[in-house]
Amino acid sequence: MSETSPKVLIYGTGRHGQEAACVAHDLGWKIVGAYNRAGKKVGKDIGEVLHGKTPIGVSVEDCDTVDFSKLDVDIAFVAMTDRLANNLGAYERLLGAGINVICHGAESYFPRHANPEVAARIDKIARENGATFTGTGVWDHSRIWAGILAAGPCKTISSMMHTSRTQINTNPYIALVGTGLSLDEFVRDFAQKPGPLGGIYQIIPALVMEGLGFTITSVTERREPVVFDRALYCEGLGRDVAAGECAGLRFVVEVSTAEGPKAHARVELRLFEEHEDNDNMGWQIEGDPNSDVLLARHESLRTSTMCMINRVPDVIAAPAGIQMITQLGPQKTSAAQHAS
Protein backbone atom coordinates (compact mmCIF):
# COMPACT_ATOMS: atom_id res chain seq x y z
CA MET A 1 0.00 0.00 0.00
CA SER A 2 1.32 3.45 -0.95
CA GLU A 3 2.00 5.91 1.87
CA THR A 4 -0.36 8.29 0.07
CA SER A 5 -3.25 5.83 -0.10
CA PRO A 6 -6.31 7.23 1.68
CA LYS A 7 -7.68 5.82 4.91
CA VAL A 8 -11.38 5.16 4.31
CA LEU A 9 -14.49 4.37 6.31
CA ILE A 10 -17.68 2.70 5.07
CA TYR A 11 -20.99 3.96 6.50
CA GLY A 12 -23.88 1.82 5.29
CA THR A 13 -23.25 -1.77 4.21
CA GLY A 14 -25.77 -2.31 1.44
CA ARG A 15 -24.73 -3.12 -2.12
CA HIS A 16 -22.85 0.11 -2.74
CA GLY A 17 -21.13 0.17 0.64
CA GLN A 18 -19.99 -3.41 0.30
CA GLU A 19 -18.75 -2.87 -3.26
CA ALA A 20 -16.85 0.27 -2.21
CA ALA A 21 -15.17 -1.67 0.60
CA CYS A 22 -14.12 -4.48 -1.72
CA VAL A 23 -12.71 -2.10 -4.36
CA ALA A 24 -10.85 -0.06 -1.73
CA HIS A 25 -9.42 -3.28 -0.32
CA ASP A 26 -8.31 -4.42 -3.79
CA LEU A 27 -6.56 -1.07 -4.28
CA GLY A 28 -4.64 -1.55 -1.05
CA TRP A 29 -6.36 1.30 0.78
CA LYS A 30 -6.64 1.06 4.54
CA ILE A 31 -10.25 0.50 5.61
CA VAL A 32 -10.48 1.94 9.09
CA GLY A 33 -13.98 0.60 9.74
CA ALA A 34 -17.38 -0.36 8.39
CA TYR A 35 -20.55 0.77 10.13
CA ASN A 36 -24.26 0.05 9.92
CA ARG A 37 -27.27 0.43 12.17
CA ALA A 38 -27.79 -2.38 14.68
CA GLY A 39 -28.94 -5.60 13.07
CA LYS A 40 -27.84 -8.92 11.57
CA LYS A 41 -24.96 -7.39 9.59
CA VAL A 42 -23.15 -6.17 12.69
CA GLY A 43 -20.28 -8.49 13.59
CA LYS A 44 -19.93 -9.93 10.07
CA ASP A 45 -17.09 -9.22 7.68
CA ILE A 46 -18.23 -6.57 5.19
CA GLY A 47 -16.77 -8.62 2.35
CA GLU A 48 -19.41 -11.27 2.86
CA VAL A 49 -22.43 -9.57 4.44
CA LEU A 50 -24.57 -9.69 1.31
CA HIS A 51 -23.32 -12.03 -1.36
CA GLY A 52 -20.81 -14.28 0.32
CA LYS A 53 -17.79 -12.57 -1.17
CA THR A 54 -14.32 -13.17 0.18
CA PRO A 55 -13.80 -11.71 3.69
CA ILE A 56 -11.51 -8.68 3.73
CA GLY A 57 -10.80 -8.57 7.47
CA VAL A 58 -13.13 -5.68 8.37
CA SER A 59 -16.07 -6.46 10.65
CA VAL A 60 -19.23 -4.35 10.54
CA GLU A 61 -19.83 -2.33 13.73
CA ASP A 62 -22.88 -0.54 15.14
CA CYS A 63 -22.78 3.05 13.84
CA ASP A 64 -24.44 4.39 16.99
CA THR A 65 -21.77 3.13 19.39
CA VAL A 66 -18.57 4.39 17.73
CA ASP A 67 -16.77 7.65 18.55
CA PHE A 68 -15.78 8.88 15.09
CA SER A 69 -13.66 11.67 16.54
CA LYS A 70 -11.14 9.07 17.71
CA LEU A 71 -10.63 7.56 14.27
CA ASP A 72 -7.85 8.50 11.85
CA VAL A 73 -9.81 8.70 8.59
CA ASP A 74 -9.35 10.66 5.37
CA ILE A 75 -12.75 10.01 3.85
CA ALA A 76 -16.03 8.22 4.50
CA PHE A 77 -18.23 6.56 1.89
CA VAL A 78 -21.87 6.98 2.91
CA ALA A 79 -24.27 4.63 1.09
CA MET A 80 -27.67 4.77 2.74
CA THR A 81 -30.72 6.42 1.14
CA ASP A 82 -31.29 9.01 -1.59
CA ARG A 83 -32.79 11.52 0.87
CA LEU A 84 -30.58 14.03 2.67
CA ALA A 85 -32.91 14.26 5.65
CA ASN A 86 -32.84 10.50 6.21
CA ASN A 87 -29.02 10.49 6.18
CA LEU A 88 -28.50 13.62 8.28
CA GLY A 89 -27.56 11.74 11.45
CA ALA A 90 -24.70 10.03 9.64
CA TYR A 91 -23.54 13.29 8.09
CA GLU A 92 -23.54 15.00 11.48
CA ARG A 93 -21.48 12.24 13.11
CA LEU A 94 -18.88 12.12 10.34
CA LEU A 95 -18.55 15.78 9.38
CA GLY A 96 -18.66 16.74 13.05
CA ALA A 97 -15.55 14.59 13.53
CA GLY A 98 -13.81 16.39 10.66
CA ILE A 99 -14.15 13.46 8.25
CA ASN A 100 -14.66 14.18 4.54
CA VAL A 101 -17.81 12.56 3.14
CA ILE A 102 -18.58 11.12 -0.28
CA CYS A 103 -22.26 10.20 -0.38
CA HIS A 104 -23.96 7.84 -2.81
CA GLY A 105 -27.44 9.32 -2.84
CA ALA A 106 -29.41 11.32 -5.43
CA GLU A 107 -30.12 14.38 -3.29
CA SER A 108 -26.46 14.65 -2.26
CA TYR A 109 -25.58 15.67 -5.85
CA PHE A 110 -27.41 19.01 -5.47
CA PRO A 111 -28.25 19.46 -1.77
CA ARG A 112 -29.26 23.13 -1.99
CA HIS A 113 -31.92 22.31 -4.60
CA ALA A 114 -33.14 19.09 -3.00
CA ASN A 115 -33.50 20.28 0.61
CA PRO A 116 -32.22 23.82 1.35
CA GLU A 117 -32.67 23.56 5.12
CA VAL A 118 -30.77 20.29 5.49
CA ALA A 119 -28.16 21.47 2.98
CA ALA A 120 -27.48 24.56 5.09
CA ARG A 121 -27.01 22.32 8.14
CA ILE A 122 -24.59 20.02 6.29
CA ASP A 123 -22.58 22.93 4.92
CA LYS A 124 -22.34 24.61 8.33
CA ILE A 125 -21.10 21.49 10.12
CA ALA A 126 -18.63 20.70 7.34
CA ARG A 127 -17.15 24.21 7.31
CA GLU A 128 -16.90 24.41 11.08
CA ASN A 129 -14.94 21.15 11.17
CA GLY A 130 -12.79 21.56 8.05
CA ALA A 131 -14.50 18.72 6.16
CA THR A 132 -15.84 18.40 2.61
CA PHE A 133 -19.16 16.90 1.52
CA THR A 134 -19.75 15.68 -2.05
CA GLY A 135 -22.41 13.51 -3.68
CA THR A 136 -21.44 11.21 -6.51
CA GLY A 137 -22.14 7.88 -8.16
CA VAL A 138 -23.17 6.67 -11.59
CA TRP A 139 -24.87 9.98 -12.43
CA ASP A 140 -21.49 11.71 -12.23
CA HIS A 141 -20.56 9.88 -15.41
CA SER A 142 -23.80 9.05 -17.19
CA ARG A 143 -26.05 12.04 -16.57
CA ILE A 144 -24.46 15.17 -15.06
CA TRP A 145 -21.07 15.46 -16.75
CA ALA A 146 -22.44 13.88 -19.92
CA GLY A 147 -24.81 16.85 -20.23
CA ILE A 148 -22.19 19.46 -19.41
CA LEU A 149 -19.66 18.02 -21.85
CA ALA A 150 -22.29 17.68 -24.58
CA ALA A 151 -22.86 21.44 -24.34
CA GLY A 152 -19.14 22.15 -24.71
CA PRO A 153 -19.08 22.81 -28.48
CA CYS A 154 -22.12 25.13 -28.46
CA LYS A 155 -21.79 28.88 -29.00
CA THR A 156 -25.46 29.32 -28.07
CA ILE A 157 -28.07 26.99 -26.55
CA SER A 158 -31.82 27.28 -26.99
CA SER A 159 -32.83 24.08 -25.20
CA MET A 160 -31.47 20.84 -23.75
CA MET A 161 -33.23 17.47 -23.49
CA HIS A 162 -32.13 14.58 -21.27
CA THR A 163 -33.67 11.18 -21.96
CA SER A 164 -33.08 7.81 -20.35
CA ARG A 165 -34.57 4.37 -19.94
CA THR A 166 -33.71 1.96 -17.14
CA GLN A 167 -34.79 -1.68 -16.99
CA ILE A 168 -36.64 -2.48 -13.75
CA ASN A 169 -37.60 -6.11 -14.49
CA THR A 170 -35.78 -7.54 -11.46
CA ASN A 171 -34.25 -4.64 -9.59
CA PRO A 172 -35.47 -2.96 -6.38
CA TYR A 173 -37.23 -0.21 -8.33
CA ILE A 174 -40.23 -2.42 -9.13
CA ALA A 175 -42.11 -1.42 -5.98
CA LEU A 176 -40.94 2.17 -6.26
CA VAL A 177 -42.37 2.87 -9.72
CA GLY A 178 -45.80 1.24 -9.47
CA THR A 179 -45.17 -1.75 -11.75
CA GLY A 180 -48.35 -3.82 -12.05
CA LEU A 181 -50.71 -1.17 -10.69
CA SER A 182 -53.92 -0.17 -12.40
CA LEU A 183 -53.96 3.34 -13.83
CA ASP A 184 -56.29 4.52 -11.05
CA GLU A 185 -53.91 3.11 -8.45
CA PHE A 186 -50.96 4.79 -10.17
CA VAL A 187 -52.69 8.18 -10.19
CA ARG A 188 -53.53 7.83 -6.51
CA ASP A 189 -50.05 6.70 -5.36
CA PHE A 190 -47.65 8.35 -7.81
CA ALA A 191 -49.24 11.13 -9.89
CA GLN A 192 -51.20 12.97 -7.20
CA LYS A 193 -48.36 12.74 -4.69
CA PRO A 194 -44.58 12.47 -5.12
CA GLY A 195 -44.21 8.80 -4.24
CA PRO A 196 -40.85 7.41 -3.12
CA LEU A 197 -38.85 8.87 -6.03
CA GLY A 198 -40.58 12.21 -6.49
CA GLY A 199 -38.15 15.11 -6.91
CA ILE A 200 -35.13 12.87 -7.43
CA TYR A 201 -34.76 13.09 -11.20
CA GLN A 202 -35.34 16.83 -11.50
CA ILE A 203 -31.90 17.19 -9.90
CA ILE A 204 -30.26 16.09 -13.17
CA PRO A 205 -31.30 18.92 -15.55
CA ALA A 206 -31.24 21.47 -12.72
CA LEU A 207 -27.64 20.69 -11.77
CA VAL A 208 -26.51 20.57 -15.40
CA MET A 209 -28.01 23.99 -16.12
CA GLU A 210 -26.47 25.52 -13.01
CA GLY A 211 -23.16 23.84 -13.83
CA LEU A 212 -23.26 25.51 -17.25
CA GLY A 213 -23.71 28.91 -15.60
CA PHE A 214 -27.45 29.46 -16.06
CA THR A 215 -29.67 30.93 -13.33
CA ILE A 216 -32.55 28.60 -12.51
CA THR A 217 -35.93 30.30 -12.07
CA SER A 218 -38.28 27.31 -11.88
CA VAL A 219 -38.34 23.52 -11.94
CA THR A 220 -41.47 21.47 -12.59
CA GLU A 221 -41.99 17.72 -12.51
CA ARG A 222 -44.81 15.52 -13.78
CA ARG A 223 -45.05 11.77 -13.13
CA GLU A 224 -46.73 9.55 -15.71
CA PRO A 225 -47.39 5.80 -16.00
CA VAL A 226 -45.63 3.87 -18.77
CA VAL A 227 -48.27 1.69 -20.42
CA PHE A 228 -47.99 -0.80 -23.29
CA ASP A 229 -50.68 -2.22 -25.58
CA ARG A 230 -49.54 -5.78 -24.94
CA ALA A 231 -48.54 -7.84 -21.93
CA LEU A 232 -44.91 -7.88 -20.78
CA TYR A 233 -43.50 -10.42 -18.36
CA CYS A 234 -42.04 -9.02 -15.14
CA GLU A 235 -39.57 -11.38 -13.49
CA GLY A 236 -39.65 -9.49 -10.20
CA LEU A 237 -43.45 -9.85 -9.94
CA GLY A 238 -43.44 -13.38 -11.34
CA ARG A 239 -46.28 -12.56 -13.73
CA ASP A 240 -47.27 -10.69 -16.85
CA VAL A 241 -48.04 -7.01 -16.57
CA ALA A 242 -51.16 -6.80 -18.66
CA ALA A 243 -51.79 -4.34 -21.47
CA GLY A 244 -53.08 -1.16 -19.87
CA GLU A 245 -51.43 -1.84 -16.50
CA CYS A 246 -48.55 0.28 -15.29
CA ALA A 247 -45.24 -1.07 -16.64
CA GLY A 248 -43.14 1.66 -15.05
CA LEU A 249 -42.82 5.33 -14.24
CA ARG A 250 -41.91 8.32 -16.43
CA PHE A 251 -40.64 11.60 -15.02
CA VAL A 252 -41.16 14.66 -17.19
CA VAL A 253 -39.15 17.65 -15.96
CA GLU A 254 -38.75 21.23 -17.18
CA VAL A 255 -36.15 23.69 -15.92
CA SER A 256 -36.47 27.39 -16.82
CA THR A 257 -33.63 29.89 -16.57
CA ALA A 258 -33.36 33.66 -16.29
CA GLU A 259 -31.21 33.68 -19.42
CA GLY A 260 -33.88 31.96 -21.54
CA PRO A 261 -32.68 28.44 -22.40
CA LYS A 262 -34.69 25.60 -20.92
CA ALA A 263 -33.72 22.06 -20.00
CA HIS A 264 -36.10 19.14 -20.19
CA ALA A 265 -35.87 15.57 -18.96
CA ARG A 266 -37.82 12.45 -19.84
CA VAL A 267 -36.65 9.67 -17.53
CA GLU A 268 -38.26 6.23 -17.72
CA LEU A 269 -37.88 3.41 -15.20
CA ARG A 270 -39.82 0.57 -16.77
CA LEU A 271 -40.03 -2.90 -18.25
CA PHE A 272 -38.25 -3.30 -21.57
CA GLU A 273 -39.72 -4.66 -24.77
CA GLU A 274 -37.95 -7.53 -26.54
CA HIS A 275 -35.98 -5.30 -28.91
CA GLU A 276 -34.59 -3.18 -26.05
CA ASP A 277 -31.53 -4.40 -24.22
CA ASN A 278 -29.15 -2.01 -22.43
CA ASP A 279 -30.05 0.88 -20.20
CA ASN A 280 -29.25 4.05 -22.07
CA MET A 281 -29.32 7.79 -21.57
CA GLY A 282 -28.39 10.82 -23.51
CA TRP A 283 -28.55 14.55 -24.09
CA GLN A 284 -29.82 16.33 -27.18
CA ILE A 285 -28.96 20.04 -27.40
CA GLU A 286 -30.52 22.56 -29.77
CA GLY A 287 -28.01 25.33 -30.31
CA ASP A 288 -25.25 26.62 -32.51
CA PRO A 289 -24.16 24.00 -33.34
CA ASN A 290 -26.55 21.26 -32.27
CA SER A 291 -24.92 18.60 -30.10
CA ASP A 292 -25.87 15.25 -28.65
CA VAL A 293 -24.41 12.35 -26.71
CA LEU A 294 -25.80 8.85 -26.13
CA LEU A 295 -24.46 6.43 -23.52
CA ALA A 296 -25.24 2.75 -23.02
CA ARG A 297 -24.77 2.04 -19.33
CA HIS A 298 -23.32 -1.28 -18.18
CA GLU A 299 -22.74 -2.63 -14.67
CA SER A 300 -24.38 0.23 -12.79
CA LEU A 301 -23.19 -0.98 -9.39
CA ARG A 302 -19.56 -1.13 -10.46
CA THR A 303 -19.82 2.21 -12.27
CA SER A 304 -21.31 3.93 -9.22
CA THR A 305 -18.60 2.49 -7.01
CA MET A 306 -15.77 3.58 -9.28
CA CYS A 307 -17.22 7.08 -9.52
CA MET A 308 -16.99 7.28 -5.72
CA ILE A 309 -13.49 5.81 -5.65
CA ASN A 310 -12.17 8.08 -8.40
CA ARG A 311 -13.58 11.19 -6.71
CA VAL A 312 -11.55 10.62 -3.52
CA PRO A 313 -8.52 12.77 -4.51
CA ASP A 314 -10.81 15.62 -5.63
CA VAL A 315 -12.80 15.63 -2.40
CA ILE A 316 -9.78 15.37 -0.11
CA ALA A 317 -8.19 18.35 -1.91
CA ALA A 318 -11.38 20.47 -2.02
CA PRO A 319 -12.29 23.34 0.35
CA ALA A 320 -14.48 22.63 3.37
CA GLY A 321 -18.24 22.64 2.97
CA ILE A 322 -20.52 21.24 0.30
CA GLN A 323 -18.61 20.86 -2.96
CA MET A 324 -20.66 19.54 -5.89
CA ILE A 325 -19.16 17.52 -8.72
CA THR A 326 -19.81 20.47 -11.05
CA GLN A 327 -17.37 22.46 -8.89
CA LEU A 328 -14.75 19.70 -8.85
CA GLY A 329 -14.52 19.23 -12.62
CA PRO A 330 -14.88 16.02 -14.66
CA GLN A 331 -13.87 12.85 -12.86
CA LYS A 332 -10.57 11.22 -13.78
CA THR A 333 -9.80 7.55 -14.26
CA SER A 334 -7.69 5.76 -11.68
CA ALA A 335 -6.27 3.44 -14.37
CA ALA A 336 -3.11 5.51 -14.89
CA GLN A 337 -2.18 5.04 -11.24
CA HIS A 338 -1.96 1.28 -11.76
CA ALA A 339 -0.37 1.16 -15.20
CA SER A 340 2.75 -0.97 -15.40
Beta strands, then each sheet from edge to edge (+ up, - down):
strand 1: 7-11
strand 2: 30-36
strand 3: 60-62
strand 4: 75-78
strand 5: 100-103
strand 6: 132-135
strand 7: 156-167
strand 8: 216-227
strand 9: 232-234
strand 10: 239-241
strand 11: 246-257
strand 12: 262-270
strand 13: 279-288
strand 14: 291-297
strand 15: 321-322
sheet 1: 3+ 2+ 1+ 4+ 5+ 6+ 15+
sheet 2: 8+ 11- 12+ 7+ 13- 14+
sheet 3: 9+ 10-
end
